[in-house]
Amino acid sequence: MKSIIEYEYGIDIVDIKKQNNKDYIKDNSNNIFILEKTMKSEYELNYINESGLFYVITKRKNGNYIIEINGEPHILYKLEKGFNNRKRYFDGIQRDWGKLWSSKIDKLRKELITDNLNEYIDYYIGLAENAILIWNKLDKSNLKYKICRIRMDDKIINNPNNAMIDIEERDLAEYIKYTFFNKKEELNEITEKAYQQGYDMKIIYSRLLFATYYFDLIEDYLINKKTSHNINRIIKKQREYEEYLNEYIDKYIKKT
């Protein structure tokens, strides 16, 4: 593999280490690259690179981003942030969160959940059903689509595979949820700024109701059969999160 990467990308490799299904590559200038599987298309990767929000994806000598390794598509990206930070909007794209969320919930209902998780799963499914009801009733005619992040987790926030095209309210909603359960930052300033800049606060609210922070851990359990200690931390903060949502309704929903 070393010779293939050097030939295709024109870098001189001094070290390769595999960790968590990724290859960490160091070149002779001490730059660090990661070779990782991807499900993105060339079209998507091009706009991800242009956004300047993620680590820079390296092009092969033929101008493509994707390289086949052992019959599977991979990308090579350098641990260096892009600098363009272009906010490009996309036309002709639609993403129906209601259908996507319903599909996720139906799948979880069919999966085997351990006894200690059964106590809480119905509560979060109830929140999700409310999120779907609200989303389905909202006016979505003026939504704007751009490059967003799938999740705001600090561990993957700059990974190009964490990018997707979605409505711009997604980033704000995911940032609010991640910040609430993982950091101690003040969120009032963030939500107030979003309101002043004209973001759709009802759209954001529908996503705040959908507990990605909880369902991600459940799905990880179903795959790896290991319960995360973060579940208990999230459950302990849920009452506080409900209070935050109630304040959000009073400030940004009732007055619109």
N, C-alpha and C positions, 0 to 999 in steps of 0.2 A: 504493500500500500504506500509506503514511503516514497518510492520512486514515481508512482502514479501521481501523487499529490504534488511532488516537486515539479514534475513535467507539466501537469495541467494548470498549476497556479503560479509557477515561476518563483517558488520560495525555496530556500535552503533550510532543510529541517535538521535540527540538532537533537530533538527529543520528542517522543510520542508516548503519552500515557493514557490508558483507558480508565474512565470512571463514570459510573451511572449511565452506561450505554453511549457515552460520548468519547471521542478521541481528542485529547488536549495536546496541541502541537506547538512547540516552540521553535522559532527560526533563529538564524544566526545573528539577528539584531535584537533578540530577546522579546520579540512580539509574540503574543499568545493568540492562537487560532483554535476554534472548536469545529470539529467535523461531526455533524449530527444528521440523523434522518429527518426528512421533511415530507409533509403532505401538501406543501404549497406548490402552485404553478409558477412558471417563469413570469407570467403576467403579474401575479401577486407579489412575487419577490422583487420585481423591478420597482413597484410603487412603495413597497416596504422600505427598500433602500433609499428611495428618494424622500421619504417622509422625514428622515433624520432622527427618528425616535428610537431606533434600535441599533444594535451592534452592526457594523458594516459587513455586508455579505460580499465575499470575494468572487469575482468573475473568473471563469476558466479562460484559457487562451482563445477558445472559439467564441467567447462573448456570452456564453450561457452561465447560469448560476448552478443548475442542478448537475450532479455527477452521480453515475451509477456505481455503487460499491456493493459487491456481492449481490447484484441484481436488485438493489433497493436504492431509491433516490436519496441523496444527501446534499447538504449545503456546507460550505466552509465559511465561517464568519470570524472576523477579527474582534477581539475584546477592546473595541474602540468605538465610541459613540459617533453617529453621523452628525453632520453639522447643518444640513439644509433646513430642517424643521419646517417643511412646507405643508400647509394645510390645504390639500387638494380634495375637492368634493367629487363624488362619483355619481353619475346619472344612470338610470335604468336598473338600479339595484334595490332589492327589497329583502328584508329579513323579518319574518313573522315570529316574534318572541312567543306569542301565545301558543302556536303549534309546536315550537321547539320545546317550550316548557312542559306542555301537556305530554309530549313524547317522553321526556325525561321522567316525569312523575309516573307515567304508566309503566315504564321500565323498572323503576324502583319498587313499585307495588308488587311486581312479579318476582323480584329477587328475594332471596332469603336474607333477612336481617336478624342479627343476634338479639337475644332477649334484652340486653342492657340498652340497645338502641331502639327497640320497639316502643319504649316508653315515651320517646320524643318524636319519632318519625311522623306520627299523625299530626302533631302540632305544626311541623314545618311544611308538610303537604297541604295543610289548611291555609297557611300563609301563601303558598305557591298558587293555590286555586284562586285566592283573592287577587293575587298579582295578575293572573291570566284574565280574570273577569274585568279588571280595570283596564288592562292593555287592550282587550277586544273592543271596549267602548270608546277608546280615545281617538281623536282625529289625528290621523297619521299622514295627512296630505302634504305637510310642509317639512317632513323629516329630511335631514341632510346626512349623507353617508360619507365617511372618510376612513382613513387608516386608524384603527383603534387597537387597544390591548385586550386580549381575552381575559387576563387576570392582572391585578396590580401587585401581586406577590413580589417582594423585593428580590427573590431568588431568580425570577424569570422575567422581570419587567422589561429588560433590554434584549431578550432573546428574540430573534426574528420569527421563530416559530410561535411566539406569543402574540403575533399580530393577526388582525383580521379586518375586513371591511365591514363596518357597522355604523349605526347612527352615532352622532357625536355625544349624545347623552350617555352612552354606554360607559365611556371612560370616567365620567364624573360619578356615576352611580357605583361603579366597581371600586373607585378610589375611596368613596365615602365608606363603603362596607369594609374594605380592607383596613382602612385607617381606624374605624371604630373598634374592630375586634383585635387589632394587632399593635396599635400605637396609642399615644396619649395626646395627639394633636387636637387642637380645637377645630371642630367642624363647622361651627356657625359661620365663620368667615368664608369658608369654601362655598357653602350653600347660598349665602347671601350674594356672593360675587356671581355665581351661576345665575341667580334670579335677575340680577341687574344687567347681565349680559344677554338676557333674553332666551335662555335655555328653557325647554319645556319641562316645568317642574313636575307635572303629572306623569310624564313619561319616565322621568327619573324615579319618581315615587313607586311606580309599578315595578321597576327593577330592584329598588331597595327592599320591597316586600319579598322578592324571590331570593331564598336563602342559599345563594351559591356557596357562601362561606361554610355552610353545613353540608350541602349535597356533595360538594367536592370531596369532603372527608369520607362520606358514606360510600361514594363510588370508589375511592382509593381502598377502603376496607374490602369492598366486594372483589377488587382485583387482587390485592395483596394479602387479604385475610388478617390484617393487623389493625386494631383499633388505635386511632390517634388520641393522645392525651389532650389535643386541642379541642376535641369535642366537648369535654367537661368544661373547659374554659369558656367556650362559646355559650353553652347552656347557662352558665352562671351569669353571663352578661346579657341574656336575652331580655329580661325584664327592663334593664336599663336601655336596651335597644328599642323596645316598645315605647318607652317614654320619649326617646329621640324622635321616633316616627310620629308620635302624637304632636310633638312640638313642630315638626316639619309640616304636618297637615294644617295646623293653626296659622303658621307663617306664610306658607306658599300655595296651599290648595284652596282653603276657604276664601282667600281674598282674590282669587282669580276667577 
